[in-house]
Amino acid sequence: MPKLQKTSLFLLRIVLGWLYFYAGITKVMDPEWSAGGYLKGAKAFKGLYAFFASPSVLPMIDFLNQWGLTLIGVALILGISIRLAATFGVTMMILYYLPLGFPYPNAHSLIVDEHIVYSAALIVLCAFKAGKTWGLEEKFRSSRFMKTSFGKMFFS
C-alpha cells in the first residue's frame, strides 16, 4: 500500500477514534447524562425505543452508550481489534439512526446523515485492516492474552 494511502487510513482511524472516544468519555464523566431523552424522542420504532428508555433497561443502555463509545474510540486510536470495534460502532450508529425517522433523519438530510457516514468510515477501516497500518493490531494478535480462550472467542 502506498504511503499516501497508509497515511490517509491512519488519519481516518485516529480522527474517527477521537470522535468516538470524546463522545463516550464526556458521557462517562457527566453523572447527569442519560440517553433517556433521545430514546423518548424516537420518531420511528417507538415501541423498541420506549422499551430501551424504560426504568429497568435505561441504566444498561446508558452504560453501553458511555463505555461502548469510549472503548470503540480507544480501539481505533490504538489500532487494536478494528474489526470488533467497527462491528460495534456500526451497530451503535444504526441504533442511533433508526429512531430519527426515514427518509429525513434531520432537517438537513435526506436518507444519509452523519450516522451513515460514520458507519461507512468504520466499514472502510475494517475492510482495509486499518489496525495493521501504524497500529498495535499485530502486536495485540500475537500477545499472550490472544492465546487464551477469552481472547480467541472475542477478538479473533
BELKANOR-V942429 format. One record per residue. OMEGA is omega in degrees with one decimal (NA if undefined). Layout:
omega:OMEGA
omega:OMEGA
This chain:
omega:179.1
omega:-176.3
omega:178.8
omega:178.1
omega:177.5
omega:-180.0
omega:179.7
omega:179.6
omega:178.0
omega:-179.6
omega:177.2
omega:-179.9
omega:-177.9
omega:-177.2
omega:177.2
omega:176.5
omega:178.9
omega:-180.0
omega:179.7
omega:-178.9
omega:-177.9
omega:178.3
omega:-178.9
omega:-173.9
omega:176.3
omega:175.4
omega:178.4
omega:-174.6
omega:-179.4
omega:-177.3
omega:-179.8
omega:-175.1
omega:174.7
omega:176.6
omega:-175.2
omega:-179.1
omega:178.7
omega:-178.0
omega:-179.6
omega:179.9
omega:-177.8
omega:177.0
omega:179.2
omega:-179.6
omega:-173.9
omega:-179.8
omega:179.5
omega:-177.1
omega:172.7
omega:175.5
omega:178.6
omega:-177.9
omega:-178.6
omega:-174.9
omega:-179.1
omega:-176.2
omega:-173.8
omega:178.8
omega:177.8
omega:178.4
omega:177.6
omega:179.8
omega:180.0
omega:177.2
omega:-176.0
omega:-174.4
omega:175.9
omega:178.6
omega:-178.2
omega:-176.7
omega:173.4
omega:178.3
omega:179.1
omega:-179.8
omega:-180.0
omega:-179.0
omega:-178.7
omega:-177.8
omega:-178.8
omega:176.2
omega:-178.2
omega:-179.3
omega:178.7
omega:179.6
omega:179.9
omega:179.1
omega:178.3
omega:179.6
omega:178.3
omega:178.1
omega:179.0
omega:-178.9
omega:177.2
omega:178.7
omega:174.8
omega:-175.4
omega:-172.5
omega:-177.1
omega:-175.1
omega:-179.4
omega:-177.0
omega:7.3
omega:-178.3
omega:-178.6
omega:171.0
omega:-172.2
omega:-175.3
omega:-176.9
omega:171.3
omega:-179.2
omega:-175.5
omega:172.2
omega:-175.1
omega:179.0
omega:178.4
omega:178.7
omega:178.3
omega:178.3
omega:179.2
omega:178.6
omega:177.2
omega:177.9
omega:177.1
omega:179.2
omega:178.6
omega:-176.6
omega:-177.9
omega:178.8
omega:-172.7
omega:178.0
omega:179.0
omega:178.5
omega:179.8
omega:176.6
omega:-177.5
omega:-175.7
omega:-176.9
omega:179.3
omega:178.9
omega:-178.6
omega:-179.0
omega:-177.9
omega:178.2
omega:179.3
omega:-177.4
omega:178.7
omega:177.1
omega:-179.8
omega:177.7
omega:179.9
omega:179.7
omega:-176.7
omega:-171.7
omega:-173.5
omega:-178.8
omega:NA
